Amino acid sequence: MALQGSTINQGKTVSYVILIASAAALGGFLFGYDTAVINGAVSALSKAYNANSVMTGFAVSCALLGSALGAFVAGPIADRYGRLKTMLVASVFFTLSAIGSGIAFGIWDFIFWRALGGVAVGMASVIAPAYIAEVAPAHLRGRLGSLQQLAIVVGIFVALVCDYLIALGAGGSAEGIFWFGVPAWRWMFWTEAPPAIIYGFAALVIPESPRYLAAQGRYAEATNVLTKVLGGNVEAKIEEIRQTVLRERRPKFSDLLSRSGGLLPIVWIGMGLSILQQFVGINVIFYYSSVLWQAVGFSERDSLLITVITGIVNIVTTLIAIAYVDKFGRKPLLMLGSIGMTVTLGTLTVVFANAAIDPATGNPTLPGTAGIFALLAANLYVVFFGFSWGPIVWVLLGEIFNNKIRAAALSIAAAVQWIANFLVSTTFPPLLKYFGLGSAYGLYTIASAISIFFVAFFIRETKGKELEEM
């Protein structure tokens, strides 16, 4: 009978952890939504503001500069004011950005609102993995940490579906007129406001991180939260956290420096993970895929539909990662993903490098089987990224840093990730225009090949380890 009661209590604690981790991961949903919602609006946006390729690239990627700023400041804010207050600030910024992007009168005020949304994305990209890692039991941490990436890809998918449906309702184009005589592309941005508000309400009802509470000397509250999360007697765990978290002063960025004055090796590893996750070119698929597929001959409607299918593939493969990350470990999945991405990106490089050029548009054409072959290779690339570098990087960034430096180190790693994302996203339109898709995908192939050696030599397995062991 006692065993049955213990099993029931354990089930309650697991359910509770999943619930609060999912609420925190709403930030990931908005992260994905905000970064992908512009996909269907790129062409219409460019025409509405009469922007050239460079300006269009900047309008798309300006949010990433805001994301770098948001990621950089999120750690200190989270350490000073708590994880939940940081989530609330991000929620407000998401909401304002969604409304402002839709009512923008010119390219520059549009850029401002997108950058504000980027700050929110950056904050969410730091706080969600940190919070989830700090509330999750060790045996569930990989799967719960992967919720961040699942939320991101679901956010991407929902944004792409909304773009597709809105464009469909406006005659198949984002330039068409939708509800109340307003162009469809403006409605695409406004659809982000409801989930942004829900995220704010979620931050008001979930508990604060027990490790943050312990760092503030609020042991009774930390004990209460850990009891709900772990069940049973948690006094020993509280003492273990106290020994690793409490310091005479607040955490500072100087904690990331080694005795020789440079950054700690683990911080460099976190930055390397972030840079390579972006340099393999994944966000070209999600920011520009509808433009890309139009460039090789698909209609705007079909291109948006292909992008939605890609979003579904991304969700399915992320679910695979969640199922197996705590079974197979982080390093094997990263290695398999790196090899698969190198092969598929290499295939895309060869296909696009040998594509015929349409003299009327200057775009590559892939008629018949060549187009289908490229489509399959692109989606297989998403598969390999989706079960490896997509979710596992966020899991590792939440795990590899010790309690003393976690928030600050995550801020640095996430900021670097957004800068890398900005570089890739901003350079893609000029690369497409002046050098062709073959050259662009060739660069991403090189990055994927480098990632194989990075995983082999620098990544240590963290499966099953407590955060206090890091």
N, C-alpha and C positions, 0 to 999 in steps of 0.2 A: 504493500500500500504506500509506504514511504517512497519507494522507487518510482511509483506511478506519479506521486505528487511532485517529485523532483523533476521528472520528465516534463510534466505540465508547466512547471515554473521555468524550466530551461526553454521550452517552446515560447513562453511569453516573453522572455528576455530577448530571444532571437528576433521575434516579431517586432518588438519595440525598437531594437537596433536597426532593423531593416526600414522601419517607418521613419525614424529620425534621419537616417542616412539618405533616404530617398528625398526627404524634404530639403536637406542641404544640397542634394544633387540637382534640385530645380535650378540652381545657379548654372549648372552645366547645360541644362535644357536651354536656358536663355542665351548662354554662351554660343551654343550651336545655332539657335534660331537667329540671333543677331548677325552672326557671321555669314549665314547662308541666305537670308531673306533677300539680300541684294542681288543674288544670282539671276532671278527672273526679271529684275528691273534694270540691269546694266545697260542694255541697248536703248531702252526708252529713256533712261536717265541721261545718257550721252546725247541723245537727240534733243531732249527737252532743254538742256542747258548748253547745247551746241559745243560740247567738249571734245577735244582731240584725244588720241589714244593715251598720251601721257597723263592728261588731266583726268580721264576716266579711270585709269589705273590708280591714281592718287585718291580719287573719290571713293573707290572700292576699299583701298588699303589704309586710308587715313585712320580708320577705326583701330587699326593694329598699333599705331603709335600711341593712341589713347590707351590701348590695352597694356602696352609696355609700362606706361605711367601708372595705370591702375594696379598692375601686378607689383610694381616697385614699392608703392605706398601701402599696399594691403597688409603686408607683414607687420610693420610698425603699428599700424592702426589696430590690427587684430590683437597684438600683444598688449597694447595700452588700454583699449576699450572693449575687447572681447570679440569672439568670432561672430556672434549674432548681430551686434551693432554694425559690423562691417557688411554683413549680408543686407541689412536694412538700407544702408547707404547705396549699395549696388542696386537694390530694387528701385529706389527713387531715380537713380541715373538711367536705368533701363527704360523706365516709364517715360521720362522726359525725352529721351532720345527717340523712342518709337513715335511719339506724337510729333516732335520737332522735325524728324526726317521726312514725315509725310506732308508737312505744311511748308517745307522750305521753298523760298522764292527764287533762290539762285544757287549756284554751285558752291559758293563759299559758306553760306549759312547751312547748306546741306552738310558740308564737310564738318562744320562745328558740331552739329547734332550727332553725326556718325562718330566723331571722335569722343563725344561724351558717352555714347553707348559703349565705345571701346574701353573707356575707363572702367565702366561697370563690368565688362567682360573680363578685363584683367583682374579686377578684385575677386570676381567669382572663380576665376581659374586658380587662384591661390587659396582662397578660403574653403572651398568645397573639399578638395583632397586633404587639406590639413585637418579640417573638422572630422571628416569621415575616418581618417587614420587614427584620430585621437579618441573616438568613441567606439571603434570596432574591436571586438576580441581578435586575438592573433589568428585563430583558425578561420575567421571569416573575413579578415581584412583585405585579402586579395580580391575576393568577389565583391565586397562592399565598395572597395576602392575603384573597381571597374564600373560601378554605378555612375561615376562621374563621366566616363567616356560613353556609356550607354545613354545617359541623359543628353550628352552633346550630340550624338548621332541621331537620337530621336528628335531633338530640337532641329537639327539640319533637315531631317525627313519631313517633319510637320511644316517647316518653313517652305520647303520645296513643293509640298502638296498644296499649301495655301497659294503660293505663287501660280501654280498650274491652274488651280480652280478659278482664281481671280482672273487670270489671263483668258481662260476659257469662257468665263462669263462676260468678258469684254471683247468677244469676237476672235479669240485666239491670240491676242497680242497684249503685251503690257502697256502699249501706247493707247489702247482702246479706252472707251469711257465705261466706267463701272457705276456703282451706286451713286445717286444724287449728282450725277454729272461730273464726277471727279475721276481723273485718269486712274487706270487700274494700278499702276506702279506705286501711287501714293497709298492706296489701300494695303498694298503688300507690307509696307512698313508699319501701318497702324495696327495690323493684326498682332504685333508683338506686345502691345500694351496690356491686354488681359493677363497673360502668364506672368508678366513683370509684377503686376499688382499681387497676384497669388503668391509669388515668391516672398514678397514683403510680409504677408500674413503668416506664411510658414515660419519665417524667422522669429515671429512673435510668440510662437507656441512650442517650438522645440527647446530642449534644455541646452545650457551653455556647455562647452567642452570641459570635462572633468580635469584635464591637465591644465587648462587655463585657470580654472577655479583654484586648483591646488597652488599654482604659481602666485595667485593673489592672496593666499592664506585662507581661503574660504573652504576649509576642509569638510565641514558638515555638508555643504552643498555638493562638493565633489563626491563625497561618500554616497550621498543620495542618488546622484546620477549613475555612478558606477554600480551601485546595487541593482538599479533597474537594467543596466546594460549587461552585467556579468552574472548577477544573482549571487546568493550566499554571502559569506563574510568577505569583505573587501578591504579590511584594515591593513593587511599586509601589502596589498596593491597600492593603497594610498601612501603608505610609508615609502614604497619603492619609487613612486612618482615624485614624492617630496624630495627624495635624495637626488634625483636626476634633474628636476625642474627648478627647485628653489635656488636662487642666487642672491648675492648681496645687492645686486643692481639688476635693472631690467635688461633683457637681451638687446644687443646692439649689433649693427653690421660689422663692427670691429671683431665680433666673435667669430666671423667667417675667415679671419686671417690666421695664418700659421705663425710660428715663432720667427720665421725668416722674413715675414712681412707679406708674402703672397697669399692668394686664396688657398683655403684648405683643399686637398686633392678631391674630397668628396663633393665639394661645391663645383669644381671643374667637371666632374663626372655628370652631375646634375645638369650643368649648362650644355655639355656635349649631347646628352639625351634630348634636351629641348631643341637644340639647333638641328640635329639630324632628323628629328621627327618632322620638322618643317622643310628642310632642304631636299627631302625625297619628293616634294611637290604635291602632297596630298590636297592642299587647299586650292590648287589650280583646278582640280576636279570639281570642288564644291563652290568656288567663286565664279568660275568661268566656263563650266561645262556646257551650259546652254549655248554660249557664244562659240565654244570649241566645236560642238557638233553641228552648229549652223555653218561654221567655216568649212566643214567637209561635206556639206550637201544636204543635211537634214533640215526640215522646216522648223520654224520657231516652236510650233506646238509639239512636234515630235521630239525636239531637243529637250524641251521641258519635261516631257514624259520619260525620256531616257534618264534624265537627271533624277527623277523620282524613283525609278527602278534602281539606280545606283544607291540612293538613300536606303532603300529596303535591304540591299545587299550589305551595306555598312552596318545596319542594325543586327542582321542575322549573325554576321561574323563577330560582332561585339558580344553577343549572347554566348557564342562559342567560347570566347575568352573568359567570360564570367564563370562558365561551367568548369573550365579546366585550369584556370590560373593558380588555384590553390592545390591542384593535383599534380600538374606537370612542372610548376614553377615558372618564374618570370624569364629567366635566361633562355631556356629552350624555345619558348614561344617567340621571343625577340629574334633569336637566330634564324628560326624557320621563316619568320616574316621577312627578315632582311634578304635572305636568299631568294624568296619568291618575288619580292618587289624588284630586285635586280634583274631577274629574268623577264618579268612582264614589262618593266619600263624599257629594258633593252629591246624588247619586241616592238613596242610603240615607237621607239626611236628609229628603228629600221623601216617600219611601215611608213611613217610620216616623212622620213628623209627621202624615200623613193616615190612619194605621191606626186601625181601630175599637178601642175598649177593651172587653175582656171584663168585664162588671159583677161576675162571681163572683170573679175573681182580680185585677182591676185592671191586667192586662197587655195590651199591644197584640196584636191578632190579625191575621194576614195569610193569610186563606184563599185556596185556589186559586192563580191565577197571581201574585197579589201576593207570596206567600211564595217562589215560585220566582224571581220577579224580584229580590227582596231577596237571595236566596241567590246568584244569578249576579253581582249587583253586588258583594257582599261578596268573592266569590272573585276577581273581576276586580281589585278593590282590592288583594288579596293578590298578584296577578300583578304589578301595577305597583310595589308596594313591594318584591317579591321580587327583581326584577332591578335595582333602583336603590338606594333609601335603606337597604335591609337590608344588602347586602354592601358597597356603595361607601363608606358612612360609615366602616366598619371599615378598609377599604383606605386611605382618606384619613387617618384618625387615626394609622395606622402610618407614613404617608409625609410629611405636611405639616410635621412638627416636625423641626428639625435635631438632629444627634446629641447636642449638649450638653443640650438640654431635653426630648428625646423621652419618657423614662420619667416625668418629673415632669409634663409637659404632658398626657400620656396619662392620668395619674392624675386630674388635674383634670377633663379632658373626660369620662372614664368616670364619675367621681363625680357630675358634673352630670347625666349621662345617667340614672343610677339614681335620682337625686332627681326628675327629670322623670317617669320611669317610675312612681315611687311616687305622685306627684301624680295622674297619669292613672288608675292602677289603684285608688287609694283613693277617688277621687271618682266612679268609674263606678257602683257600687251605689247611692249616694244620688241621683245624676243619674237613673238608671234608675227609681228609686222615686218621686222627687218631681217630676221634670221630663219624663221620658219619653226614649225612644231618639232621637227627632227632635232634641231639644236637644243631647244628647250628641254625636251625629254632626255636628251643625251646628258645634260647637266644633272638632272634628277637621278639618272641611272648611276652616275659616278658617286653621288651622295649615298645611294643605297648600297653600293659596293663597299664604300668606306664604313658604313654602319655594321657590316659583317665583322670586320676586324675590331671595331670599337666594342661590340658585344663580347667578342672572344677574349679580349685582353683586359677590359676595364670593368665589366659588370659582374658583381658578386650576387649569388642567390640570397634572397631575403625571405623565402617561403617559410612560414611557421615561426619566425622570430618575433619576440616582443619588441615594441618600440624602445623600451629601456635597454635593450641589448645592442642597439645600433651605435 
